Amino acid sequence: MSVNKPGSVVFENVRKTFGAFTAISDLSLTIEPGTLVTLLGPSGCGKTTTLRMLAGLELPSAGRILIGGKDVTMLPANERDVSMVFQSYALFPHMTALDNVAYGLESSGLKRKEARERAEDGLTLVGLSGMGQRLPAELSGGQQQRVAVARALVLEPQVLLLDEPLSNLDARLRRRVRTEIRDLQQRLGFTAVYVTHDQDEALAVSDQIIVMKDGEVAQKGAPRDLYDQPVSAFIADFMGEANVVACDVVGTEGGEATINVEGHLHRVPGRNVRPGPAQLAVRPNAITLSARNGGAFNGQITHAAYLGDRVEYEVKTSNGTLFVVDPAVERALQPLTEVEISFKDRGIAIIGG
């Protein structure tokens, strides 16, 4: 089985309103062919509405949507070269896995024999060879998800859409199936648009992540860029927990900035940063705690929780309470311990004033 030439996706100044409520205000973005791009954000941010407009299940109130260079803005869902994997899988319970996968092919007019041959290829592609005669109830959640993916892929779409595809699976199975989806996308080279609210999921599968907030793009970029270089406190906290502390930028040189936090000086990446008050996003695992020894940035441990492979601390400082994750379980510190605070070289970023 093969897929059509992967298509690009373009949103041009797309707006979507529901009565007086604006779900998407002015969305412009481009998704390159052959990439897996994730729309990520909290509930109500507009990511699912964006996916539904791309699928043709909702029509935009303004703007244009193009797939593979073709304007599909007002086309119905069945005239767009896309396939969708739903959160609920939407398998027919009375039909076998093979019949579920072949259904769309037969509905499009393909002869039954050819449709079933392609459906068998689709099941083999997702690792379900020999399971075609099982009913959905006889398959695990992960296997049902793969049937849904196979059913979408056999239609050979330009773009595959996935709406919270792993939300019904347990944590261990989510990790395995997300790896399978990513491997499949890379092997076949199709364009995929993936919606989730799970940050780990987005980091694991994506070429690009588009973080949405209140119907707008808050930041987009490669997973590492969003994690290491958040542009706001919202992004820093949403892409993994972050402490936000006040600092002063005291100087810049060679793409780095020297910052002052409570008298503690540290150098961080800082292109286009101006001297003066700013905010610093600090990952919990980028903080080092040590016995107080006359250093400038001090605090007191107010809570310590041993979690097997790490200790989680809450540390009270004059700059607010910091959340710290330390893998050094052999030297766990106790509540009320006075500590000196310093930062590691990675996991901190200036996010503005």
Backbone torsions as a table, in degrees:
resi	resn	phi	psi	omega
1	MET	NA	143.4	177.3
2	SER	-127.2	173.2	174.1
3	VAL	-120.1	156.5	175.6
4	ASN	-60.0	165.6	173.5
5	LYS	-55.1	126.0	-177.0
6	PRO	-61.5	143.4	-177.4
7	GLY	-104.1	153.8	171.6
8	SER	-82.5	162.5	176.0
9	VAL	-129.6	131.1	179.3
10	VAL	-132.1	128.3	169.7
11	PHE	-108.1	125.2	179.6
12	GLU	-116.0	104.3	175.9
13	ASN	49.3	47.9	-176.7
14	VAL	-80.9	133.9	178.1
15	ARG	-128.5	142.6	177.2
16	LYS	-139.0	122.6	177.7
17	THR	-120.5	149.2	172.0
18	PHE	-121.9	94.5	-173.4
19	GLY	65.5	-125.6	-179.4
20	ALA	-85.2	-7.0	-177.0
21	PHE	-91.6	129.6	177.2
22	THR	-99.3	110.2	-179.9
23	ALA	-82.7	-40.0	177.5
24	ILE	-129.1	124.3	-172.1
25	SER	-89.6	-51.9	-178.6
26	ASP	-162.5	83.3	-170.9
27	LEU	-98.5	120.9	173.6
28	SER	-129.4	122.5	178.6
29	LEU	-159.1	158.3	178.2
30	THR	-129.1	133.0	176.6
31	ILE	-114.9	120.7	-176.0
32	GLU	-74.4	149.5	178.3
33	PRO	-59.1	142.2	174.5
34	GLY	77.3	12.5	179.1
35	THR	-111.2	156.9	172.9
36	LEU	-107.4	114.7	-177.7
37	VAL	-115.8	131.5	-178.5
38	THR	-106.3	131.4	169.6
39	LEU	-92.7	116.8	-172.1
40	LEU	-123.9	143.2	176.0
41	GLY	166.5	168.7	179.2
42	PRO	-70.8	168.9	177.8
43	SER	-57.0	136.1	177.9
44	GLY	84.8	7.3	-177.0
45	CYS	-81.8	-16.1	178.9
46	GLY	109.4	0.9	-175.3
47	LYS	-67.2	-42.1	-179.3
48	THR	-71.6	-37.1	175.3
49	THR	-60.6	-40.5	177.3
50	THR	-61.1	-45.2	179.3
51	LEU	-64.0	-41.2	-179.2
52	ARG	-67.2	-33.3	175.1
53	MET	-67.8	-37.8	177.7
54	LEU	-66.0	-35.8	-179.9
55	ALA	-77.1	-15.7	-176.0
56	GLY	88.6	10.3	178.4
57	LEU	-84.8	-17.1	171.7
58	GLU	-135.1	144.4	176.5
59	LEU	-103.2	138.8	-179.8
60	PRO	-67.9	151.8	176.1
61	SER	-80.3	-23.9	177.9
62	ALA	-160.2	160.3	177.8
63	GLY	92.9	-177.0	-177.2
64	ARG	-130.3	150.3	174.0
65	ILE	-125.6	128.8	179.5
66	LEU	-122.1	137.8	175.2
67	ILE	-123.0	121.0	-177.9
68	GLY	59.3	31.0	179.4
69	GLY	83.9	-3.5	-178.9
70	LYS	-99.4	132.4	177.5
71	ASP	-72.7	113.8	-178.5
72	VAL	-114.7	13.7	-170.4
73	THR	-48.9	-45.7	-174.6
74	MET	-107.3	8.1	179.5
75	LEU	-77.1	144.1	175.1
76	PRO	-69.8	166.1	-174.5
77	ALA	-58.2	-38.3	-175.7
78	ASN	-75.7	-3.8	177.9
79	GLU	-109.9	12.3	176.1
80	ARG	-107.8	142.4	-177.3
81	ASP	-85.9	62.2	178.7
82	VAL	-134.9	156.1	171.7
83	SER	-129.0	149.9	-174.0
84	MET	-126.6	135.2	172.6
85	VAL	-104.4	116.3	-173.8
86	PHE	-86.8	158.2	178.5
87	GLN	-58.3	-37.1	-177.2
88	SER	-89.7	3.4	-176.8
89	TYR	73.1	-39.4	177.2
90	ALA	56.3	40.7	174.7
91	LEU	-82.1	146.8	175.1
92	PHE	-76.8	117.6	-172.7
93	PRO	-67.4	-24.4	-177.1
94	HIS	-89.9	-2.4	-178.2
95	MET	-109.6	146.5	177.9
96	THR	-67.9	168.3	177.4
97	ALA	-58.5	-42.4	179.7
98	LEU	-62.5	-44.6	-179.8
99	ASP	-65.5	-37.0	177.4
100	ASN	-61.3	-44.1	-178.0
101	VAL	-69.8	-35.8	-178.0
102	ALA	-78.7	-15.4	-170.8
103	TYR	-56.7	-49.9	-178.1
104	GLY	-64.0	-35.7	178.9
105	LEU	-65.8	-45.0	-179.6
106	GLU	-67.6	-36.3	179.5
107	SER	-66.3	-26.7	179.6
108	SER	-83.7	-0.2	174.7
109	GLY	105.2	2.0	179.8
110	LEU	-72.6	141.6	179.9
111	LYS	-62.1	147.0	-172.5
112	ARG	-56.3	-43.7	-176.9
113	LYS	-62.1	-46.8	-179.0
114	GLU	-67.7	-38.2	179.3
115	ALA	-61.6	-42.0	-178.2
116	ARG	-72.7	-32.7	176.2
117	GLU	-64.5	-44.3	178.8
118	ARG	-67.6	-33.7	177.1
119	ALA	-66.0	-39.9	176.3
120	GLU	-61.4	-42.7	177.9
121	ASP	-61.3	-39.8	179.9
122	GLY	-63.6	-42.0	178.3
123	LEU	-65.9	-39.5	176.8
124	THR	-62.1	-40.2	-178.6
125	LEU	-58.4	-37.1	-177.9
126	VAL	-99.0	14.5	173.8
127	GLY	81.4	24.6	-178.4
128	LEU	-118.7	28.9	176.9
129	SER	-59.0	133.4	179.7
130	GLY	87.6	-2.7	-179.3
131	MET	-108.1	11.8	-174.7
132	GLY	-62.8	-24.6	-176.9
133	GLN	-91.6	1.8	178.5
134	ARG	-82.6	144.1	173.3
135	LEU	-79.3	157.9	178.4
136	PRO	-52.6	-37.1	-178.9
137	ALA	-66.2	-17.7	-180.0
138	GLU	-94.6	4.8	179.9
139	LEU	-112.4	151.4	174.8
140	SER	-72.4	169.7	178.5
141	GLY	-59.4	-41.6	178.9
142	GLY	-65.8	-37.7	177.9
143	GLN	-68.3	-39.1	176.0
144	GLN	-61.4	-40.2	178.9
145	GLN	-61.9	-40.9	-179.8
146	ARG	-68.8	-32.4	174.0
147	VAL	-62.4	-43.8	179.5
148	ALA	-62.3	-39.7	177.9
149	VAL	-66.2	-43.6	178.8
150	ALA	-61.2	-42.0	179.7
151	ARG	-60.5	-36.9	178.7
152	ALA	-74.1	-40.4	-174.9
153	LEU	-70.7	-33.4	-177.3
154	VAL	-65.6	-18.0	176.6
155	LEU	-77.6	-3.9	177.2
156	GLU	50.6	58.1	-177.5
157	PRO	-78.2	159.1	171.0
158	GLN	-69.5	-33.3	-176.1
159	VAL	-136.8	131.2	174.7
160	LEU	-101.8	129.4	-179.7
161	LEU	-109.2	134.1	-178.9
162	LEU	-128.7	116.5	-176.0
163	ASP	-104.0	102.7	-179.1
164	GLU	45.2	54.6	-168.8
165	PRO	-68.8	-16.5	-175.0
166	LEU	-112.4	6.0	-171.2
167	SER	-66.4	-21.7	-178.7
168	ASN	-93.9	6.1	-178.0
169	LEU	-104.1	154.5	176.3
170	ASP	-73.8	168.0	-169.7
171	ALA	-58.7	-45.0	-177.8
172	ARG	-66.0	-42.2	-180.0
173	LEU	-68.4	-34.1	176.4
174	ARG	-59.1	-42.7	-179.6
175	ARG	-62.3	-41.6	-177.6
176	ARG	-70.4	-45.2	-175.7
177	VAL	-70.3	-35.5	178.7
178	ARG	-64.5	-34.7	176.0
179	THR	-65.6	-40.5	179.3
180	GLU	-64.3	-42.0	179.5
181	ILE	-64.2	-43.6	179.9
182	ARG	-64.4	-44.5	179.3
183	ASP	-61.2	-41.5	-179.8
184	LEU	-64.1	-43.8	-179.5
185	GLN	-63.9	-41.0	-179.9
186	GLN	-70.1	-35.3	-179.2
187	ARG	-70.1	-41.1	-176.8
188	LEU	-92.0	-21.7	175.5
189	GLY	75.0	22.5	178.6
190	PHE	-80.9	160.1	174.5
191	THR	-81.5	134.2	179.3
192	ALA	-133.2	137.1	173.4
193	VAL	-117.8	120.5	-166.5
194	TYR	-121.1	127.7	179.6
195	VAL	-109.5	130.6	175.4
196	THR	-155.7	162.2	170.9
197	HIS	-109.4	2.6	-175.8
198	ASP	-94.7	114.5	-176.0
199	GLN	-64.6	-41.3	179.9
200	ASP	-62.0	-41.4	178.6
201	GLU	-60.6	-45.8	-179.6
202	ALA	-63.6	-43.6	179.9
203	LEU	-63.2	-34.0	-174.2
204	ALA	-77.0	-31.8	-169.6
205	VAL	-108.4	-13.2	-162.1
206	SER	-96.6	145.0	162.5
207	ASP	-80.2	-41.9	178.4
208	GLN	-135.6	147.1	175.2
209	ILE	-120.6	133.3	174.4
210	ILE	-113.5	108.6	179.8
211	VAL	-88.9	127.2	-177.6
212	MET	-112.4	148.2	177.2
213	LYS	-148.9	124.6	176.8
214	ASP	53.5	42.4	175.0
215	GLY	78.0	11.3	-179.8
216	GLU	-131.9	161.9	175.4
217	VAL	-80.7	117.2	178.7
218	ALA	-83.6	-36.3	175.3
219	GLN	-168.4	147.1	174.2
220	LYS	-136.9	150.2	-180.0
221	GLY	163.1	-176.2	176.6
222	ALA	-67.4	152.3	-178.5
223	PRO	-50.9	-46.2	-178.0
224	ARG	-64.1	-37.6	-179.9
225	ASP	-63.5	-43.3	-179.2
226	LEU	-67.5	-35.6	-179.8
227	TYR	-74.6	-43.1	-174.9
228	ASP	-86.0	-25.8	-174.5
229	GLN	-131.7	59.8	177.6
230	PRO	-65.4	146.0	-177.3
231	VAL	-95.4	-7.3	-178.2
232	SER	-151.9	166.5	176.8
233	ALA	-63.3	-34.8	178.2
234	PHE	-60.5	-48.9	-179.2
235	ILE	-65.1	-43.9	-178.9
236	ALA	-58.1	-43.0	-177.6
237	ASP	-78.4	-33.9	-177.2
238	PHE	-75.3	-34.1	179.8
239	MET	-88.3	49.1	-175.4
240	GLY	101.2	145.9	-174.8
241	GLU	-60.5	147.2	178.4
242	ALA	-147.1	142.1	169.9
243	ASN	-88.6	134.3	176.9
244	VAL	-111.8	117.4	-176.9
245	VAL	-125.3	151.9	177.5
246	ALA	-76.4	144.5	177.4
247	CYS	-149.0	171.8	172.8
248	ASP	-122.5	129.9	173.0
249	VAL	-84.5	115.7	-174.8
250	VAL	-100.3	-10.8	177.8
251	GLY	179.1	157.6	178.0
252	THR	-133.8	146.7	178.2
253	GLU	-165.2	128.8	174.3
254	GLY	60.1	38.3	178.9
255	GLY	79.2	6.8	176.8
256	GLU	-122.2	155.1	177.8
257	ALA	-122.5	144.9	171.7
258	THR	-97.6	124.5	-178.1
259	ILE	-116.1	154.9	178.9
260	ASN	-121.2	118.6	175.0
261	VAL	-120.1	106.8	178.0
262	GLU	54.0	38.4	179.8
263	GLY	87.5	-6.6	177.7
264	HIS	-91.9	121.6	-179.1
265	LEU	-95.8	139.5	-179.5
266	HIS	-152.4	148.4	176.8
267	ARG	-103.2	135.3	-178.1
268	VAL	-136.8	159.1	172.6
269	PRO	-57.2	134.5	-174.4
270	GLY	-160.2	58.7	175.7
271	ARG	-71.5	140.4	177.3
272	ASN	59.6	29.3	177.8
273	VAL	-98.4	135.0	179.6
274	ARG	-99.1	145.2	175.4
275	PRO	-59.3	146.8	178.6
276	GLY	130.2	-174.4	-179.2
277	PRO	-61.3	142.0	179.5
278	ALA	-154.1	-179.5	173.8
279	GLN	-119.5	148.2	-178.7
280	LEU	-122.6	127.1	173.4
281	ALA	-93.9	125.6	-176.3
282	VAL	-126.6	118.6	177.6
283	ARG	-66.1	146.9	-178.9
284	PRO	-57.4	-30.2	-179.0
285	ASN	-90.3	5.6	178.6
286	ALA	-100.8	8.7	-178.8
287	ILE	-109.5	133.3	176.9
288	THR	-110.8	130.5	177.2
289	LEU	-108.1	135.6	177.4
290	SER	-144.1	167.0	179.7
291	ALA	-60.8	139.6	-178.2
292	ARG	-61.2	129.1	-174.5
293	ASN	-143.6	41.1	177.3
294	GLY	83.5	7.9	178.1
295	GLY	-71.5	170.0	-173.0
296	ALA	-83.6	-38.9	-172.8
297	PHE	-101.6	107.3	-173.4
298	ASN	-120.2	162.4	176.9
299	GLY	-162.2	-179.7	178.7
300	GLN	-131.3	131.3	177.9
301	ILE	-70.1	125.0	178.6
302	THR	-105.7	-18.4	-179.8
303	HIS	-154.6	140.3	176.9
304	ALA	-137.6	131.0	-179.5
305	ALA	-129.5	118.9	178.2
306	TYR	-83.3	123.1	-176.8
307	LEU	-123.8	34.2	174.4
308	GLY	85.2	-73.8	-177.8
309	ASP	-98.1	3.5	-179.5
310	ARG	-162.7	163.5	172.1
311	VAL	-119.0	133.3	177.3
312	GLU	-105.3	130.2	-177.9
313	TYR	-120.3	151.0	162.7
314	GLU	-114.2	128.7	-174.0
315	VAL	-124.1	121.1	178.8
316	LYS	-82.8	126.5	177.7
317	THR	-133.8	171.4	176.0
318	SER	-71.3	-8.4	178.9
319	ASN	-105.5	18.7	-179.0
320	GLY	102.8	177.6	-179.8
321	THR	-86.5	129.2	178.5
322	LEU	-102.0	141.2	173.4
323	PHE	-100.7	124.4	-173.2
324	VAL	-126.1	135.3	174.8
325	VAL	-115.7	123.7	-174.7
326	ASP	-128.1	122.1	178.9
327	PRO	-76.7	-7.2	-176.7
328	ALA	-79.8	72.5	-176.1
329	VAL	-69.6	-21.4	-177.5
330	GLU	-72.2	-14.4	179.3
331	ARG	-127.3	43.4	-178.3
332	ALA	-58.1	135.4	180.0
333	LEU	-93.2	154.6	-175.9
334	GLN	-101.8	154.0	174.6
335	PRO	-54.1	147.0	-178.3
336	LEU	80.0	-1.2	176.6
337	THR	-69.6	131.5	174.8
338	GLU	-82.1	129.5	-173.9
339	VAL	-130.8	159.7	172.7
340	GLU	-105.0	137.2	-172.5
341	ILE	-112.2	131.7	173.5
342	SER	-139.2	167.6	-175.4
343	PHE	-114.4	147.0	172.8
344	LYS	-81.1	173.0	-177.0
345	ASP	-75.7	-26.4	-178.5
346	ARG	-115.4	147.0	177.6
347	GLY	101.0	12.8	175.5
348	ILE	-130.8	145.0	-177.4
349	ALA	-153.6	141.8	173.6
350	ILE	-77.4	129.8	-177.4
351	ILE	-118.7	12.4	175.8
352	GLY	110.3	176.0	-178.3
353	GLY	-94.5	NA	NA
